[in-house]
Every structure is written in C-alpha cells, then in structure tokens.
Amino acid sequence: MFKVWWTFTEEMNMKINSKQKNVLLIFLLLFLISFIYVPEIESVGDLTILVGWTFIWGIFLDIYYKVLLIEWFGLFVLGSGLFFYFKE
C-alpha cells in the first residue's frame, strides 16, 4: 500500500511545462465563467425547458443544475486530457 502511495506522489510531483500551465489557466477560467454564466430553465408542469444561458445576476427563473454538472464534467475531462497530452 505504501509503495502505491509513493509512486502516486512521485508522479504528482512532476514539473509542469508552459503548455500545461496554459491549459490549467484556460480551463480554470472556463470553470469560473461557468459560475457566472449559468443555464436557466423554465418549468411548465412536469416539463423542464432549457431557456438558455444567462448571467447569474440576471436570473428570473431557476438554474438548471444537471446541465451545469455535465458542463463541469466535460471541462474536467477535456482539461485533464489536454493536461496529460502536453506532458513531456
């Protein structure tokens, strides 16, 4: 168990190159923008309709959390994939 933890920590102590820094910066900014620019829904009975995206301070309806979670998952997958793709 200790050997597995040691190899994991050694891999995480890798040096980050400039391309990886740019990927981290871009996807961190996209993640922060997703907190400001959120999906808005309108509920009509049992039907949920995605109205569109709006700024958080201009919300008149509810936030669509399912779309927001899918968006965050996609950002995580693409960001981590590009991060390890640019590994030297």
MILO-953564 format. One record per atom (N, C-alpha, C): atom name; x, y, z. Coordinates in nm, 4 decimals, always signed. Layout:
BEGIN
<r CA; <X; Y; Z>>;
...
//
This chain:
BEGIN
<r N; <+0.0820; -0.1186; +0.0000>>;
<r CA; <+0.0000; +0.0000; +0.0000>>;
<r C; <+0.0869; +0.1257; +0.0000>>;
<r N; <+0.1905; +0.1229; +0.0825>>;
<r CA; <+0.2785; +0.2386; +0.0898>>;
<r C; <+0.3520; +0.2604; -0.0427>>;
<r N; <+0.3873; +0.1511; -0.1100>>;
<r CA; <+0.4579; +0.1615; -0.2381>>;
<r C; <+0.3680; +0.2264; -0.3436>>;
<r N; <+0.2422; +0.1912; -0.3446>>;
<r CA; <+0.1484; +0.2507; -0.4391>>;
<r C; <+0.1349; +0.4000; -0.4120>>;
<r N; <+0.1221; +0.4362; -0.2842>>;
<r CA; <+0.1107; +0.5778; -0.2489>>;
<r C; <+0.2376; +0.6531; -0.2880>>;
<r N; <+0.3528; +0.5926; -0.2681>>;
<r CA; <+0.4789; +0.6588; -0.3003>>;
<r C; <+0.4912; +0.6835; -0.4510>>;
<r N; <+0.4563; +0.5858; -0.5324>>;
<r CA; <+0.4648; +0.6060; -0.6777>>;
<r C; <+0.3638; +0.7095; -0.7249>>;
<r N; <+0.2462; +0.7128; -0.6607>>;
<r CA; <+0.1457; +0.8130; -0.6968>>;
<r C; <+0.1959; +0.9535; -0.6652>>;
<r N; <+0.2572; +0.9711; -0.5488>>;
<r CA; <+0.3067; +1.1039; -0.5114>>;
<r C; <+0.4270; +1.1440; -0.5953>>;
<r N; <+0.5071; +1.0498; -0.6370>>;
<r CA; <+0.6193; +1.0825; -0.7250>>;
<r C; <+0.5694; +1.1302; -0.8611>>;
<r N; <+0.4648; +1.0682; -0.9119>>;
<r CA; <+0.4091; +1.1110; -1.0399>>;
<r C; <+0.3430; +1.2477; -1.0294>>;
<r N; <+0.2847; +1.2799; -0.9159>>;
<r CA; <+0.2194; +1.4091; -0.8997>>;
<r C; <+0.3205; +1.5224; -0.8796>>;
<r N; <+0.4436; +1.4905; -0.8426>>;
<r CA; <+0.5467; +1.5920; -0.8243>>;
<r C; <+0.6189; +1.6242; -0.9546>>;
<r N; <+0.5557; +1.5950; -1.0670>>;
<r CA; <+0.6176; +1.6225; -1.1958>>;
<r C; <+0.6241; +1.7725; -1.2208>>;
<r N; <+0.7158; +1.8104; -1.3049>>;
<r CA; <+0.7285; +1.9512; -1.3391>>;
<r C; <+0.6257; +1.9850; -1.4460>>;
<r N; <+0.5665; +2.1010; -1.4333>>;
<r CA; <+0.4629; +2.1443; -1.5265>>;
<r C; <+0.5273; +2.2369; -1.6283>>;
<r N; <+0.5112; +2.2034; -1.7573>>;
<r CA; <+0.5680; +2.2877; -1.8613>>;
<r C; <+0.4726; +2.4015; -1.8955>>;
<r N; <+0.5148; +2.4883; -1.9886>>;
<r CA; <+0.4361; +2.6083; -2.0192>>;
<r C; <+0.3030; +2.5745; -2.0873>>;
<r N; <+0.2981; +2.4702; -2.1706>>;
<r CA; <+0.1721; +2.4315; -2.2341>>;
<r C; <+0.0719; +2.3832; -2.1299>>;
<r N; <+0.1202; +2.3066; -2.0314>>;
<r CA; <+0.0318; +2.2586; -1.9264>>;
<r C; <-0.0183; +2.3739; -1.8397>>;
<r N; <+0.0668; +2.4731; -1.8159>>;
<r CA; <+0.0238; +2.5910; -1.7402>>;
<r C; <-0.0858; +2.6660; -1.8153>>;
<r N; <-0.0707; +2.6770; -1.9468>>;
<r CA; <-0.1736; +2.7439; -2.0275>>;
<r C; <-0.3051; +2.6670; -2.0253>>;
<r N; <-0.2987; +2.5336; -2.0322>>;
<r CA; <-0.4195; +2.4517; -2.0265>>;
<r C; <-0.4889; +2.4700; -1.8916>>;
<r N; <-0.4105; +2.4676; -1.7822>>;
<r CA; <-0.4695; +2.4882; -1.6499>>;
<r C; <-0.5348; +2.6257; -1.6387>>;
<r N; <-0.4685; +2.7272; -1.6901>>;
<r CA; <-0.5229; +2.8626; -1.6837>>;
<r C; <-0.6521; +2.8747; -1.7639>>;
<r N; <-0.6527; +2.8214; -1.8846>>;
<r CA; <-0.7716; +2.8304; -1.9703>>;
<r C; <-0.8897; +2.7572; -1.9085>>;
<r N; <-0.8684; +2.6349; -1.8597>>;
<r CA; <-0.9801; +2.5585; -1.8053>>;
<r C; <-1.0229; +2.6091; -1.6682>>;
<r N; <-0.9332; +2.6701; -1.5928>>;
<r CA; <-0.9742; +2.7340; -1.4687>>;
<r C; <-1.0610; +2.8559; -1.4977>>;
<r N; <-1.0248; +2.9333; -1.5977>>;
<r CA; <-1.1071; +3.0477; -1.6371>>;
<r C; <-1.2440; +3.0032; -1.6897>>;
<r N; <-1.2474; +2.8969; -1.7703>>;
<r CA; <-1.3757; +2.8455; -1.8180>>;
<r C; <-1.4633; +2.7961; -1.7033>>;
<r N; <-1.4010; +2.7337; -1.6043>>;
<r CA; <-1.4761; +2.6869; -1.4877>>;
<r C; <-1.5325; +2.8049; -1.4091>>;
<r N; <-1.4529; +2.9088; -1.3915>>;
<r CA; <-1.5014; +3.0266; -1.3201>>;
<r C; <-1.6108; +3.0994; -1.3985>>;
<r N; <-1.5981; +3.1026; -1.5302>>;
<r CA; <-1.7024; +3.1639; -1.6132>>;
<r C; <-1.8323; +3.0855; -1.6009>>;
<r N; <-1.8223; +2.9531; -1.5829>>;
<r CA; <-1.9439; +2.8728; -1.5703>>;
<r C; <-2.0193; +2.9037; -1.4416>>;
<r N; <-1.9555; +2.9652; -1.3431>>;
<r CA; <-2.0263; +3.0113; -1.2239>>;
<r C; <-2.1018; +3.1410; -1.2497>>;
<r N; <-2.0529; +3.2200; -1.3441>>;
<r CA; <-2.1137; +3.3498; -1.3736>>;
<r C; <-2.2204; +3.3371; -1.4817>>;
<r N; <-2.1957; +3.2564; -1.5831>>;
<r CA; <-2.2847; +3.2402; -1.6979>>;
<r C; <-2.3489; +3.1025; -1.6880>>;
<r N; <-2.4705; +3.0956; -1.6360>>;
<r CA; <-2.5330; +2.9689; -1.5988>>;
<r C; <-2.6536; +2.9371; -1.6870>>;
<r N; <-2.6890; +2.8070; -1.6989>>;
<r CA; <-2.8092; +2.7700; -1.7745>>;
<r C; <-2.9352; +2.8018; -1.6940>>;
<r N; <-3.0362; +2.8504; -1.7629>>;
<r CA; <-3.1618; +2.8893; -1.6988>>;
<r C; <-3.2745; +2.8028; -1.7539>>;
<r N; <-3.3661; +2.7597; -1.6673>>;
<r CA; <-3.4759; +2.6730; -1.7093>>;
<r C; <-3.6102; +2.7356; -1.6741>>;
<r N; <-3.7090; +2.6844; -1.7416>>;
<r CA; <-3.8472; +2.7200; -1.7097>>;
<r C; <-3.9233; +2.5897; -1.6909>>;
<r N; <-3.9933; +2.5770; -1.5801>>;
<r CA; <-4.0705; +2.4560; -1.5505>>;
<r C; <-4.2173; +2.4807; -1.5811>>;
<r N; <-4.2717; +2.3955; -1.6681>>;
<r CA; <-4.4140; +2.4016; -1.7026>>;
<r C; <-4.4724; +2.2665; -1.6663>>;
<r N; <-4.5317; +2.2585; -1.5499>>;
<r CA; <-4.5837; +2.1303; -1.5027>>;
<r C; <-4.4697; +2.0344; -1.4749>>;
<r N; <-4.4720; +1.9191; -1.5402>>;
<r CA; <-4.3636; +1.8218; -1.5252>>;
<r C; <-4.2538; +1.8430; -1.6284>>;
<r N; <-4.2744; +1.9317; -1.7220>>;
<r CA; <-4.1803; +1.9552; -1.8304>>;
<r C; <-4.0796; +2.0631; -1.7907>>;
<r N; <-3.9515; +2.0337; -1.8127>>;
<r CA; <-3.8448; +2.1299; -1.7852>>;
<r C; <-3.7847; +2.1731; -1.9176>>;
<r N; <-3.7828; +2.3030; -1.9424>>;
<r CA; <-3.7352; +2.3567; -2.0692>>;
<r C; <-3.6122; +2.4426; -2.0435>>;
<r N; <-3.5055; +2.4138; -2.1168>>;
<r CA; <-3.3849; +2.4958; -2.1085>>;
<r C; <-3.4090; +2.6224; -2.1894>>;
<r N; <-3.4125; +2.7348; -2.1205>>;
<r CA; <-3.4385; +2.8626; -2.1856>>;
<r C; <-3.3129; +2.9141; -2.2539>>;
<r N; <-3.2008; +2.8982; -2.1904>>;
<r CA; <-3.0734; +2.9444; -2.2439>>;
<r C; <-2.9779; +2.9743; -2.1307>>;
<r N; <-2.8678; +3.0367; -2.1641>>;
<r CA; <-2.7705; +3.0735; -2.0638>>;
<r C; <-2.7854; +3.2216; -2.0327>>;
<r N; <-2.7647; +3.2561; -1.9069>>;
<r CA; <-2.7762; +3.3953; -1.8643>>;
<r C; <-2.6761; +3.4217; -1.7527>>;
<r N; <-2.6508; +3.5481; -1.7271>>;
<r CA; <-2.5616; +3.5837; -1.6180>>;
<r C; <-2.6304; +3.5596; -1.4845>>;
<r N; <-2.5536; +3.5275; -1.3825>>;
<r CA; <-2.6089; +3.4891; -1.2534>>;
<r C; <-2.6902; +3.6024; -1.1915>>;
<r N; <-2.6550; +3.7273; -1.2166>>;
<r CA; <-2.7271; +3.8397; -1.1570>>;
<r C; <-2.8535; +3.8739; -1.2343>>;
<r N; <-2.8748; +3.8109; -1.3501>>;
<r CA; <-2.9943; +3.8392; -1.4289>>;
<r C; <-3.0914; +3.7233; -1.4341>>;
<r N; <-3.0876; +3.6360; -1.3354>>;
<r CA; <-3.1735; +3.5175; -1.3368>>;
<r C; <-3.3141; +3.5536; -1.2882>>;
<r N; <-3.4116; +3.5179; -1.3697>>;
<r CA; <-3.5511; +3.5330; -1.3301>>;
<r C; <-3.6138; +3.3965; -1.3041>>;
<r N; <-3.5570; +3.2931; -1.3641>>;
<r CA; <-3.6085; +3.1573; -1.3487>>;
<r C; <-3.5072; +3.0749; -1.2690>>;
<r N; <-3.5185; +2.9427; -1.2704>>;
<r CA; <-3.4287; +2.8563; -1.1945>>;
<r C; <-3.3038; +2.8221; -1.2746>>;
<r N; <-3.1979; +2.7810; -1.2021>>;
<r CA; <-3.0737; +2.7345; -1.2650>>;
<r C; <-3.0888; +2.5853; -1.2943>>;
<r N; <-3.0428; +2.5424; -1.4100>>;
<r CA; <-3.0508; +2.4015; -1.4490>>;
<r C; <-2.9221; +2.3324; -1.4054>>;
<r N; <-2.9253; +2.2700; -1.2874>>;
<r CA; <-2.8060; +2.2122; -1.2272>>;
<r C; <-2.7549; +2.0899; -1.3018>>;
<r N; <-2.8425; +2.0147; -1.3665>>;
<r CA; <-2.7972; +1.8968; -1.4400>>;
<r C; <-2.7065; +1.9360; -1.5562>>;
<r N; <-2.7449; +2.0393; -1.6301>>;
<r CA; <-2.6615; +2.0856; -1.7409>>;
<r C; <-2.5310; +2.1428; -1.6882>>;
<r N; <-2.5376; +2.2111; -1.5748>>;
<r CA; <-2.4183; +2.2686; -1.5157>>;
<r C; <-2.3198; +2.1599; -1.4722>>;
<r N; <-2.3695; +2.0515; -1.4136>>;
<r CA; <-2.2824; +1.9413; -1.3738>>;
<r C; <-2.2215; +1.8719; -1.4953>>;
<r N; <-2.2993; +1.8549; -1.6005>>;
<r CA; <-2.2459; +1.7950; -1.7231>>;
<r C; <-2.1381; +1.8856; -1.7833>>;
<r N; <-2.1607; +2.0159; -1.7779>>;
<r CA; <-2.0622; +2.1110; -1.8282>>;
<r C; <-1.9324; +2.1025; -1.7475>>;
<r N; <-1.9425; +2.0946; -1.6148>>;
<r CA; <-1.8232; +2.0826; -1.5314>>;
<r C; <-1.7507; +1.9515; -1.5547>>;
<r N; <-1.8261; +1.8419; -1.5744>>;
<r CA; <-1.7637; +1.7129; -1.6033>>;
<r C; <-1.6886; +1.7179; -1.7360>>;
<r N; <-1.7497; +1.7803; -1.8368>>;
<r CA; <-1.6823; +1.7944; -1.9659>>;
<r C; <-1.5565; +1.8796; -1.9562>>;
<r N; <-1.5626; +1.9868; -1.8798>>;
<r CA; <-1.4434; +2.0694; -1.8600>>;
<r C; <-1.3331; +1.9910; -1.7899>>;
<r N; <-1.3710; +1.9090; -1.6913>>;
<r CA; <-1.2721; +1.8286; -1.6209>>;
<r C; <-1.2072; +1.7260; -1.7130>>;
<r N; <-1.2879; +1.6576; -1.7914>>;
<r CA; <-1.2352; +1.5534; -1.8811>>;
<r C; <-1.1449; +1.6142; -1.9880>>;
<r N; <-1.1914; +1.7210; -2.0535>>;
<r CA; <-1.1106; +1.7839; -2.1578>>;
<r C; <-0.9851; +1.8482; -2.1002>>;
<r N; <-0.9973; +1.9142; -1.9869>>;
<r CA; <-0.8820; +1.9796; -1.9253>>;
<r C; <-0.7765; +1.8809; -1.8803>>;
<r N; <-0.8187; +1.7737; -1.8133>>;
<r CA; <-0.7205; +1.6749; -1.7684>>;
<r C; <-0.6615; +1.5983; -1.8862>>;
<r N; <-0.7425; +1.5734; -1.9888>>;
<r CA; <-0.6894; +1.5061; -2.1077>>;
<r C; <-0.5833; +1.5884; -2.1775>>;
<r N; <-0.6105; +1.7174; -2.1954>>;
<r CA; <-0.5103; +1.8043; -2.2574>>;
<r C; <-0.3890; +1.8247; -2.1678>>;
<r N; <-0.4112; +1.8295; -2.0364>>;
<r CA; <-0.3003; +1.8455; -1.9437>>;
<r C; <-0.2016; +1.7297; -1.9573>>;
<r N; <-0.2522; +1.6067; -1.9599>>;
<r CA; <-0.1626; +1.4915; -1.9720>>;
<r C; <-0.1160; +1.4700; -2.1153>>;
<r N; <-0.1861; +1.5234; -2.2134>>;
<r CA; <-0.1425; +1.5147; -2.3520>>;
<r C; <-0.0147; +1.5976; -2.3724>>;
<r N; <-0.0086; +1.7130; -2.3086>>;
<r CA; <+0.1073; +1.8008; -2.3232>>;
<r C; <+0.2198; +1.7688; -2.2262>>;
<r N; <+0.2130; +1.6543; -2.1585>>;
<r CA; <+0.3189; +1.6126; -2.0683>>;
<r C; <+0.4432; +1.5774; -2.1490>>;
<r N; <+0.5568; +1.6238; -2.1032>>;
<r CA; <+0.6825; +1.5968; -2.1772>>;
<r C; <+0.7343; +1.4587; -2.1495>>;
//
